[in-house]
């Protein structure tokens, strides 16, 4: 019994190290979402930290409400790209853990 607990603790420590490495890696992965055919672009890390917002000069004199909508759409596009990137990059990490169905790791 004691050996089983020791092995479990070792696995937990290894998983914690893998999680830390994955989180550090996600902070360095950058995606760019866009809207309005690229007229509004938002760049963020896979830790959801916004790095840049780019707005085409031609939009600055336009309707404020339209610009706000384009910013929201670009932000949402960035979020979708982050989620897809994280899923693709780290989906194999939890494969050997025997997690209960529906349980996700906190990336």
C-alpha distances in whole Angstrom, upper triangle without the diagonal:
4,5,5,7,9,10,11,13,15,16,17,19,20,21,23,25,26,27,29,31,32,33,35,36,37,39,41,42,45,47,50,51,55,57,61,61,60,62,59,56,53,50,47,44,41,39,43,45,48,50,53,56,59,62,65,68,70,67,68,72,70,69,67,65,64,63,60,59,59,57,55,55,54,51,49,50,48,45,45,45,42,40,41,40,37,36,37,36,32,31,29,27,25,25,22,20,20,22,23,27,29,27,28,27,30,32
4,5,5,6,9,10,11,12,14,15,17,19,20,21,23,25,26,27,29,30,32,33,35,36,38,40,41,44,46,50,51,54,57,61,61,59,61,58,55,52,49,46,42,40,38,41,43,47,48,52,55,58,61,64,67,69,67,67,71,70,69,66,64,64,62,60,59,59,56,54,54,53,50,49,50,47,45,45,45,42,40,41,40,36,36,37,35,32,31,29,27,25,25,22,20,21,22,24,28,30,27,29,27,29,31
4,6,5,6,9,10,11,12,14,15,16,18,20,21,23,24,26,27,28,30,32,33,34,36,38,39,42,44,48,49,53,56,59,59,57,60,57,54,51,48,44,41,38,37,40,42,46,47,51,53,56,59,62,65,67,65,66,70,69,68,65,64,63,61,59,58,58,55,53,53,52,49,48,48,46,43,43,43,40,38,39,38,35,34,35,33,30,29,27,24,23,23,20,18,19,21,24,27,29,27,28,26,28,30
4,5,5,6,9,10,11,12,14,15,16,18,20,21,22,24,26,27,28,30,31,33,35,37,37,40,42,46,47,50,53,57,57,55,57,55,51,48,46,42,39,36,35,38,40,44,45,49,51,54,57,60,63,65,63,64,67,66,65,63,61,60,59,56,55,55,53,51,50,49,47,45,45,43,41,41,40,38,35,36,35,32,31,32,31,27,27,24,22,20,20,17,15,16,18,20,23,26,23,25,23,26,28
4,5,5,6,9,10,10,12,14,15,16,18,20,21,23,24,25,27,29,30,31,33,35,36,39,41,44,45,49,52,56,56,54,56,53,50,47,44,41,37,34,33,36,38,42,43,47,49,52,55,58,62,64,61,62,66,64,63,61,59,59,57,55,54,53,51,49,49,48,45,44,44,42,39,39,39,36,34,36,35,31,31,32,30,27,27,25,22,20,21,18,15,16,18,20,23,25,22,23,22,24,26
4,5,5,6,9,10,11,12,14,15,17,18,20,21,23,24,26,27,29,30,32,34,35,38,40,44,45,49,52,56,55,54,56,53,50,46,44,40,37,34,33,36,38,41,43,46,49,52,55,58,61,63,61,62,65,64,64,61,59,59,57,55,54,54,51,49,49,48,45,44,44,42,40,40,39,36,35,36,34,31,31,32,30,26,27,24,21,20,21,18,16,18,19,22,25,27,24,25,23,24,26
4,5,5,6,9,10,11,12,14,15,16,18,20,21,22,24,26,27,28,31,32,33,36,38,42,43,47,50,53,53,51,54,51,48,45,42,38,35,32,31,35,36,40,41,45,47,50,53,56,59,61,59,60,64,63,62,60,58,57,56,53,53,52,50,48,47,46,43,42,42,40,38,38,37,34,32,33,32,29,28,29,27,24,24,21,19,17,18,14,13,15,17,20,23,25,22,23,21,23,24
4,5,5,6,9,10,10,12,14,15,16,18,20,21,22,24,25,27,29,31,31,35,36,40,41,45,47,51,51,49,51,49,45,42,40,36,33,30,29,32,34,38,39,43,45,48,51,54,57,59,57,58,61,60,59,57,55,55,53,51,50,49,47,45,45,44,41,40,40,38,35,35,35,32,30,31,30,26,26,27,25,22,22,20,17,15,16,13,11,13,14,17,20,22,19,19,18,20,22
4,5,5,6,9,10,10,12,14,15,17,19,20,21,23,24,26,27,29,30,34,36,39,40,44,47,51,51,49,51,48,45,41,39,35,32,29,28,31,33,36,38,41,44,47,50,53,56,58,56,57,60,59,59,56,54,54,52,50,49,49,46,44,44,43,40,39,40,37,35,35,35,31,30,31,30,26,26,28,26,22,23,21,18,17,18,15,13,15,16,19,22,23,20,20,18,19,21
4,5,5,6,9,10,11,12,14,16,17,18,20,21,23,24,26,28,29,32,34,38,40,44,47,50,50,48,50,47,44,41,38,34,31,28,27,31,32,36,37,41,43,46,49,52,55,58,56,56,60,59,59,56,55,54,52,50,49,49,46,44,44,43,40,39,39,37,34,35,34,31,30,30,29,26,26,27,24,21,22,20,16,16,17,14,13,16,17,20,23,24,21,21,18,20,21
4,5,5,6,9,10,10,12,14,15,16,18,20,21,22,24,26,27,30,32,36,37,41,44,47,47,45,48,45,41,38,36,32,29,26,25,29,30,34,35,39,41,44,47,50,53,55,53,54,58,57,56,54,52,52,50,47,47,46,43,42,41,40,37,36,36,34,32,32,31,28,26,27,26,23,22,23,21,18,18,16,13,12,14,11,9,12,13,17,20,21,18,18,15,17,18
4,5,5,6,9,10,10,12,14,15,16,18,20,21,23,25,26,29,31,34,36,39,42,46,46,44,46,43,40,37,34,30,27,24,23,26,28,32,33,37,39,42,45,48,51,53,51,52,56,55,54,51,50,49,48,45,44,44,41,39,40,38,35,34,35,32,30,30,30,27,25,26,25,21,22,23,21,17,18,17,13,12,14,12,10,13,13,16,19,20,16,16,13,15,16
4,5,5,6,9,10,11,12,14,15,17,18,20,21,23,25,28,30,34,36,39,42,46,46,44,46,43,39,36,33,30,26,24,23,26,27,31,32,36,39,42,45,48,51,53,51,52,55,55,54,51,50,50,48,45,45,44,41,40,40,38,36,35,35,33,30,31,30,27,26,27,25,22,23,24,21,18,19,18,14,14,17,15,13,16,16,19,22,23,19,18,15,16,17
4,5,5,6,9,10,11,12,14,16,16,18,20,22,23,26,28,32,34,38,41,45,44,42,44,42,38,35,32,29,25,22,22,25,27,30,31,35,38,40,44,46,50,52,50,51,54,54,53,51,50,49,47,45,44,43,41,39,39,37,35,34,34,31,29,29,28,25,24,25,23,20,21,21,19,16,17,15,12,12,14,12,11,15,16,19,22,22,19,18,14,16,16
4,5,5,6,9,10,10,12,14,15,16,18,20,21,24,26,30,31,35,38,42,41,39,42,39,35,32,30,26,23,20,19,23,24,28,29,33,35,38,41,44,47,49,47,48,52,51,50,48,46,46,44,42,41,40,38,36,36,34,32,31,31,28,26,26,25,22,21,22,20,17,17,19,16,13,14,13,9,9,12,10,9,13,13,16,18,19,15,14,11,12,13
4,5,5,6,9,10,11,12,14,15,17,19,20,23,26,29,31,34,37,41,41,39,41,38,35,31,28,25,21,19,18,21,22,26,27,31,34,37,40,43,46,48,46,47,50,50,49,46,45,45,43,40,40,39,36,35,35,33,31,30,30,28,25,26,25,22,21,23,21,17,18,20,17,14,16,15,12,12,15,14,12,16,15,18,20,20,16,15,11,11,12
4,5,5,6,9,10,11,12,14,16,17,19,22,25,28,30,34,37,41,41,38,40,38,34,31,28,24,21,19,18,21,22,26,27,30,33,36,39,42,45,48,46,46,50,50,49,47,46,45,43,41,41,39,37,36,36,34,31,31,31,28,26,27,25,22,22,23,21,17,19,20,17,14,16,15,12,13,16,15,14,18,18,21,23,23,19,17,14,14,13
4,5,5,6,9,10,10,12,14,16,16,20,22,26,28,32,35,39,38,36,38,35,32,29,26,23,19,16,16,20,21,25,25,29,32,34,38,40,43,46,44,45,48,48,47,45,44,43,41,39,39,37,35,34,33,31,29,28,28,25,23,24,23,19,19,20,17,14,15,16,13,10,13,12,8,10,13,13,12,16,16,19,21,20,17,15,11,12,11
4,5,5,6,9,10,10,12,15,15,19,21,24,26,30,33,36,36,34,36,33,30,27,24,20,17,14,13,17,18,22,23,27,29,32,35,38,41,43,41,42,46,45,45,42,41,40,38,36,36,35,32,31,31,29,26,26,26,23,21,21,20,17,16,18,16,13,14,15,13,10,12,12,9,10,13,14,13,16,15,18,19,18,15,12,9,9,8
4,5,5,6,9,10,11,13,15,18,20,24,26,30,33,37,36,34,36,33,29,26,23,20,16,14,13,16,17,21,22,25,28,31,34,37,40,43,41,41,45,45,44,42,41,40,38,36,36,35,32,31,31,29,26,26,26,23,21,23,21,18,18,20,17,14,16,18,15,12,15,16,12,14,17,17,16,20,19,22,23,22,19,16,12,11,9
4,5,5,6,9,10,11,13,16,19,23,25,29,32,36,35,33,35,32,28,25,22,19,15,13,13,17,18,21,21,25,28,30,34,36,39,42,40,41,45,44,44,42,41,40,38,36,36,34,32,31,31,29,26,26,26,23,21,22,21,17,18,19,16,13,16,16,13,11,14,14,11,14,17,17,17,20,20,23,24,23,20,17,14,13,11
4,5,5,6,9,10,11,14,16,20,22,26,29,33,32,30,32,29,26,23,20,17,13,11,11,14,16,19,19,23,26,28,32,34,37,39,38,39,42,42,42,39,38,37,35,33,33,31,29,28,28,26,23,23,22,19,18,19,17,14,14,15,12,9,12,13,9,8,11,12,9,12,15,16,16,19,18,21,22,20,18,14,11,10,8
4,5,5,6,9,10,13,15,19,21,25,28,31,31,29,31,28,24,21,18,15,11,9,8,12,13,16,17,21,23,26,30,32,35,38,36,37,40,40,39,37,36,35,33,31,31,30,27,26,26,24,21,21,21,18,16,18,17,13,14,15,13,10,13,14,12,10,13,15,12,14,17,19,18,21,19,22,23,21,18,14,11,9,6
4,5,5,7,9,12,15,19,21,25,28,32,32,29,31,28,24,21,18,14,11,10,9,13,13,16,16,20,23,26,29,32,35,37,36,36,40,40,40,37,37,36,33,32,32,30,27,27,27,25,22,23,23,19,18,20,18,15,16,17,14,12,16,16,13,12,16,17,15,17,20,21,21,24,23,26,26,24,22,18,15,13,10
4,5,5,7,10,13,17,19,23,27,30,30,27,29,26,23,20,16,14,10,9,9,13,13,16,16,19,22,25,28,31,34,36,35,36,39,39,39,37,36,35,33,31,31,29,27,26,26,23,21,22,21,18,17,18,16,13,14,15,12,10,13,13,10,10,14,15,13,16,19,20,21,24,23,26,26,24,22,18,15,14,11
4,5,5,8,11,14,16,20,23,27,27,24,26,23,20,17,14,11,7,5,6,9,10,13,14,17,20,22,25,28,31,33,32,33,36,36,36,34,33,32,29,28,28,26,23,23,23,20,18,18,17,14,13,15,13,9,11,12,9,8,11,12,9,10,13,15,14,16,19,21,21,23,22,24,24,22,20,16,14,12,8
4,6,8,11,14,16,20,23,27,27,24,25,23,19,16,12,9,6,6,5,8,8,11,11,15,18,20,24,27,30,32,31,31,35,35,35,32,32,31,28,27,27,25,22,22,22,20,17,18,18,14,14,16,14,11,13,15,12,11,15,15,13,13,17,19,17,19,22,24,24,27,25,27,27,25,23,19,16,14,11
4,6,10,13,16,20,23,27,26,23,25,22,18,16,12,10,6,8,9,11,10,12,11,14,18,20,23,26,29,31,30,31,35,35,35,33,33,32,29,28,28,26,23,23,23,20,18,20,19,15,15,17,14,12,15,16,12,12,16,15,13,14,18,19,18,21,23,25,25,28,27,30,29,27,25,21,19,17,13
4,7,10,13,17,21,24,23,20,23,20,16,14,10,8,6,6,8,10,11,12,11,14,17,19,22,24,28,30,29,30,33,33,33,32,31,30,27,26,26,24,21,21,21,18,16,17,16,12,13,14,11,9,12,12,9,9,13,12,10,12,16,17,17,20,22,24,25,27,26,28,28,26,24,20,18,17,13
4,7,10,13,17,20,20,17,19,16,13,10,7,6,4,6,9,9,9,9,9,11,13,15,18,21,24,26,25,26,30,29,30,28,28,26,23,23,23,20,18,18,18,14,13,15,13,10,11,13,10,8,12,12,9,11,14,14,13,15,18,20,20,23,25,27,28,30,29,31,30,27,26,22,20,19,15
4,7,10,14,17,16,14,16,14,10,8,6,6,6,7,10,10,10,10,10,11,12,13,16,19,22,24,23,24,28,27,27,26,25,23,21,21,20,17,15,16,15,11,11,12,10,7,9,10,7,7,10,10,8,11,14,13,13,16,18,21,21,23,25,28,28,30,29,30,29,26,26,22,21,19,16
4,7,10,14,13,10,12,10,6,5,4,6,9,10,13,11,12,10,10,9,9,10,13,15,18,20,19,21,24,23,24,22,22,20,18,18,17,14,12,13,12,8,9,11,8,6,9,10,8,9,12,12,11,14,16,16,17,19,21,24,25,27,28,32,32,34,32,33,32,29,28,25,24,22,19
4,7,11,11,9,11,8,6,5,6,8,11,12,14,12,13,11,12,11,10,10,12,14,18,19,17,19,22,21,21,20,19,17,15,15,14,11,10,10,8,5,6,7,5,4,8,8,7,9,12,12,12,15,17,17,18,20,22,25,26,27,29,32,33,34,32,33,31,28,28,24,24,23,20
4,7,7,5,7,5,4,6,9,11,14,16,18,15,16,13,14,12,10,9,10,11,15,16,14,16,19,18,18,18,17,14,12,13,12,8,8,10,7,4,7,9,6,7,11,11,10,13,15,15,16,18,20,20,22,24,25,28,29,31,33,36,36,37,35,36,34,31,31,28,28,26,23
4,5,5,6,5,7,9,12,15,18,19,21,18,19,16,17,14,12,11,10,11,14,14,12,15,17,15,15,15,14,11,10,11,9,6,7,9,6,5,9,9,8,10,13,13,13,16,18,18,19,21,23,23,25,27,28,31,32,33,35,38,39,40,37,38,35,32,33,30,30,29,26
4,5,5,6,9,12,15,18,21,23,25,21,22,19,19,17,14,12,10,10,13,11,10,13,15,13,13,14,13,10,9,11,10,6,9,11,9,8,12,13,11,14,16,16,17,19,21,21,22,25,26,26,28,31,31,35,36,37,39,42,42,43,41,41,39,36,36,33,34,32,30
4,6,8,9,13,15,18,21,23,25,22,23,20,20,17,15,13,11,10,14,13,12,16,18,16,17,18,17,14,13,15,13,10,12,14,11,10,14,15,12,14,17,17,16,19,21,21,21,25,26,25,27,30,31,34,35,37,38,41,42,43,41,42,39,36,37,34,34,33,30
4,5,6,10,12,15,19,20,23,20,20,17,17,14,12,9,9,8,12,12,12,15,17,16,17,17,18,14,13,15,14,10,11,13,11,9,12,14,11,12,16,16,15,18,20,20,20,23,25,24,25,28,29,32,34,35,37,40,41,42,40,41,39,36,36,33,33,31,28
4,7,10,13,17,20,22,24,21,21,17,17,14,11,8,6,5,9,8,8,11,13,12,14,14,15,12,10,12,12,8,10,13,11,9,13,15,13,14,18,18,18,20,22,22,23,26,27,27,28,31,32,35,36,38,40,43,43,45,42,43,41,38,38,35,35,33,30
4,7,10,13,17,19,21,18,17,14,14,11,7,6,5,6,10,11,9,11,14,13,14,13,14,11,8,10,10,6,6,10,9,6,9,12,11,11,14,16,15,17,20,20,21,23,25,25,26,29,30,33,34,35,37,41,41,42,40,40,39,35,35,32,32,30,27
4,7,10,13,16,17,15,14,11,11,8,6,5,7,9,12,14,12,14,17,17,18,17,17,15,12,12,13,9,8,10,10,6,8,11,9,9,12,14,13,14,17,18,17,20,22,22,23,25,27,30,31,32,34,38,38,39,37,38,36,33,33,29,29,27,24
4,7,10,13,14,11,10,7,8,6,5,6,9,12,15,17,15,16,20,19,19,18,18,16,13,13,13,10,8,10,10,6,6,9,9,7,10,12,11,12,15,16,16,17,20,21,21,23,25,28,28,30,32,35,35,37,34,35,34,31,30,27,26,24,21
4,7,10,12,9,9,6,5,5,7,8,12,14,18,20,18,19,23,23,23,21,21,20,17,17,17,14,12,13,13,9,9,11,10,7,10,12,10,10,14,15,14,15,18,19,18,21,23,26,26,28,30,33,33,35,33,34,33,30,29,25,24,22,19
4,7,8,6,5,4,5,7,9,12,15,18,21,23,21,22,26,25,26,23,23,22,19,18,18,16,13,14,14,11,9,11,11,7,8,11,10,8,12,13,12,13,16,17,16,18,20,23,23,25,27,30,30,32,30,31,30,27,26,22,21,18,15
4,5,5,5,7,7,10,13,15,19,22,25,27,25,26,30,29,29,27,27,26,23,22,22,20,17,17,17,14,12,14,13,9,10,12,10,7,11,13,10,10,14,15,14,15,18,20,20,22,24,27,27,29,27,29,28,25,24,20,18,16,12
4,5,7,9,11,14,16,18,21,24,27,29,28,29,32,31,31,29,28,27,25,23,23,21,19,18,18,15,13,13,13,9,9,10,9,5,8,10,8,7,11,12,11,12,14,17,16,18,21,23,23,25,23,25,24,22,20,16,15,13,9
4,6,9,11,14,16,19,22,26,29,31,29,29,33,32,32,29,28,28,25,23,23,22,19,18,19,17,14,14,15,11,10,12,12,8,10,13,11,9,13,15,13,13,16,19,17,19,22,24,23,25,23,25,24,22,20,16,14,11,8
4,6,9,12,13,17,19,23,26,28,25,26,29,29,28,25,25,24,22,20,20,19,16,15,15,13,10,11,12,9,7,11,11,7,10,13,12,11,14,16,16,16,18,21,20,21,24,27,26,28,25,27,26,23,21,18,16,13,11
4,6,9,12,15,18,22,24,26,24,24,28,28,28,25,25,24,21,20,20,19,16,15,17,14,11,13,14,11,10,14,13,10,13,16,15,14,17,19,18,19,21,24,23,24,27,30,29,31,28,30,29,26,24,21,19,16,13
4,6,8,11,14,18,20,23,21,21,24,24,24,22,22,21,18,17,18,16,13,13,14,12,9,12,13,9,10,14,13,11,14,17,16,16,19,21,20,21,24,26,26,27,30,33,32,34,31,33,32,29,27,24,22,19,17
4,7,10,14,17,19,22,21,21,24,25,25,23,23,23,19,18,20,17,14,16,17,13,12,15,15,11,13,16,15,13,17,18,17,17,21,22,21,22,25,28,27,29,32,34,34,36,34,35,35,31,30,26,25,22,19
4,6,10,13,15,18,17,17,21,21,22,20,21,20,16,16,17,15,12,14,15,12,11,14,14,11,14,17,15,15,18,20,18,20,23,24,23,25,27,30,30,32,34,37,37,39,36,38,37,34,33,29,28,25,22
4,7,10,12,15,13,13,17,17,18,16,17,16,12,12,14,11,9,11,12,9,9,13,13,11,14,16,16,16,19,20,20,21,24,25,25,27,29,32,32,33,36,39,38,40,38,39,38,34,34,30,29,27,24
4,7,9,12,11,11,15,15,17,16,17,15,12,13,14,11,9,13,13,10,11,15,14,13,16,18,17,18,21,22,21,24,26,27,27,29,31,34,34,36,38,41,41,43,41,42,40,37,36,33,32,30,27
4,6,8,7,8,11,12,13,12,14,12,9,11,12,9,8,12,13,10,12,15,15,15,18,20,19,20,23,24,24,26,29,29,29,32,34,37,37,39,41,44,44,45,43,44,42,39,38,35,35,32,30
4,5,6,7,10,11,13,13,15,13,10,13,14,11,11,15,15,13,15,18,17,17,21,22,21,23,26,26,26,29,31,31,31,34,36,39,39,41,43,46,46,48,46,47,45,41,41,38,38,35,33
4,5,5,8,10,13,13,16,14,11,14,16,14,14,18,18,16,18,21,21,21,24,26,25,26,29,30,30,32,34,35,35,38,39,42,43,45,47,50,50,52,49,50,48,45,45,41,41,39,36
4,6,7,7,11,12,15,12,11,14,15,13,14,18,18,17,19,22,21,22,25,26,26,28,30,31,31,34,36,36,36,39,41,44,44,46,48,51,51,53,50,51,49,45,46,43,42,40,37
4,6,5,8,9,11,9,7,10,12,10,11,14,15,14,17,19,19,20,23,24,24,26,28,29,29,32,34,34,35,37,39,42,43,44,46,49,49,50,48,48,46,43,43,40,40,38,35
4,6,8,8,11,10,8,11,13,12,12,16,17,16,18,21,21,21,24,26,26,27,30,31,31,33,36,36,37,39,41,44,44,46,48,51,51,52,49,50,48,44,44,41,41,39,36
4,7,8,12,11,10,13,15,14,15,18,19,19,21,23,24,25,27,29,29,31,33,34,35,37,39,39,40,42,44,47,48,49,51,54,54,55,53,53,51,47,47,44,44,42,40
4,6,9,8,7,11,12,12,13,16,17,17,19,21,22,23,26,27,28,29,31,32,33,35,37,38,39,41,42,46,46,47,49,53,52,53,51,51,49,45,45,43,43,41,38
4,6,5,6,9,10,11,13,15,16,17,19,20,21,23,25,26,27,29,31,32,33,35,37,38,39,41,42,45,46,47,49,52,51,52,49,49,47,43,44,41,42,40,38
4,5,5,6,9,10,11,12,14,15,17,19,20,21,23,25,26,27,29,30,32,33,35,36,37,39,40,44,44,45,47,50,49,50,47,47,45,41,42,39,39,37,35
4,5,5,6,9,10,11,12,14,15,17,18,20,21,23,25,26,27,29,30,32,33,35,36,38,38,42,42,43,45,48,47,48,45,45,43,39,39,37,38,35,34
4,5,5,6,9,10,11,12,14,15,16,18,20,21,23,24,26,27,29,30,32,33,34,36,37,41,41,42,44,47,47,47,44,44,42,38,39,36,37,35,33
4,5,5,6,9,10,11,12,14,15,17,19,20,21,23,25,26,27,29,30,32,33,34,36,39,40,40,43,46,45,46,44,44,42,38,38,35,36,33,31
4,5,5,6,9,10,11,12,14,15,17,19,20,21,23,25,26,27,29,30,32,33,34,38,38,38,41,44,43,44,41,41,39,35,36,33,33,31,29
4,5,5,6,9,10,11,12,14,15,17,18,20,21,23,24,26,27,29,30,32,32,36,36,37,39,42,42,42,39,39,37,33,34,31,32,30,28
4,5,5,6,9,10,10,12,14,15,16,18,20,21,22,24,26,27,28,30,31,35,35,36,38,41,41,42,39,39,37,34,34,31,32,30,28
4,5,5,6,9,10,11,12,14,15,17,19,20,21,23,24,26,27,28,30,33,33,34,37,40,39,40,38,38,36,32,32,29,30,27,25
4,5,5,6,9,10,11,12,14,15,17,18,20,21,23,24,26,27,28,31,32,32,35,38,37,38,35,35,33,29,29,27,27,25,23
4,5,5,6,9,10,11,12,14,15,17,18,20,21,23,24,26,26,30,31,31,33,37,36,37,34,34,32,29,29,26,27,25,23
4,5,5,6,9,10,11,12,14,15,16,18,20,21,22,24,25,29,29,30,32,36,35,37,34,34,32,29,29,26,26,24,22
4,5,5,6,9,10,11,13,14,15,17,18,20,21,22,24,27,27,28,30,34,33,34,32,32,30,27,27,24,24,21,19
4,5,5,6,9,10,11,12,14,15,17,18,20,21,22,25,26,26,28,32,31,32,29,30,27,24,24,21,22,20,18
4,5,5,6,9,10,11,12,14,15,17,18,20,21,24,25,26,28,31,31,32,30,30,28,25,25,22,22,21,19
4,5,5,6,9,10,10,12,14,15,16,18,19,23,23,24,26,30,29,31,29,29,28,24,24,21,21,19,16
4,5,5,6,9,10,11,12,14,15,16,17,21,21,22,24,27,27,28,25,26,24,21,21,18,18,16,14
4,5,5,6,9,10,11,12,14,15,16,19,20,21,23,26,26,27,25,25,23,20,20,17,18,17,14
4,5,5,6,8,10,10,12,14,15,18,19,21,22,26,26,27,25,26,24,21,21,18,18,17,14
4,5,5,6,8,10,10,12,13,17,17,18,20,24,24,25,23,24,23,20,19,16,15,14,11
4,6,5,6,9,10,11,11,15,15,16,18,21,21,22,20,21,19,16,16,13,13,12,10
4,6,5,6,8,10,10,14,15,16,17,21,21,22,21,22,20,17,17,14,15,15,12
4,5,5,6,8,10,13,14,16,17,20,21,23,21,23,22,19,19,15,15,15,11
4,6,5,6,8,11,11,13,15,18,18,20,18,20,19,17,16,12,11,11,8
4,6,6,5,9,10,11,12,16,16,18,16,18,16,14,14,11,11,12,9
4,6,6,8,10,12,13,16,18,19,18,20,19,17,17,14,14,15,12
4,6,8,9,11,13,16,17,19,18,21,20,19,18,14,13,14,11
4,5,5,8,10,12,13,16,15,17,17,16,14,11,10,11,9
4,6,7,7,11,12,13,13,15,14,13,13,10,10,12,11
4,6,5,8,10,12,13,15,15,15,14,12,11,14,13
4,6,7,8,11,11,15,15,15,13,11,9,12,11
4,6,5,8,8,11,12,12,10,8,7,11,11
4,6,7,8,11,12,13,12,11,11,14,15
4,6,8,12,13,15,13,13,13,16,17
4,5,9,11,13,11,11,10,14,15
4,7,9,11,10,11,12,16,17
4,6,8,6,8,9,13,15
4,6,6,9,11,14,17
4,6,9,12,15,17
4,6,10,13,15
4,7,10,12
4,6,9
4,6
4
